[in-house]
Amino acid sequence: MVAISLPPGDTEGVQGLCLEPHDLAIAKYAASREKDLIFTRELASRGIVSEERLLGLLDHTAVMKKYASGCAARSAETFKR
């Protein structure tokens, strides 16, 4: 999670909690809907996520073990050169 401070105003200093982009990409790979795969391609093309970091996190994401091979394959497709 990444804490995001909201601009001053009506927020009274509230912070929002957001998924780190690589964690979000892994969740999108697991969902594997067409719109999620488009989203992950955009994350990669804009340099927001890196293949090395994604694969490293995937290796340590216990909840993803049953989806790991599919996620790795989708990651490879995302970063295909």
Secondary structure, 3 states (H helix, E strand, C coil): CEEEECCCCCCCCCEEEECCHHHHHHHHHHHCCHHHHHHHHHHHHCCCCCHHHHHHHHHCCHHHHHHHHHHHHHHHHHCCC
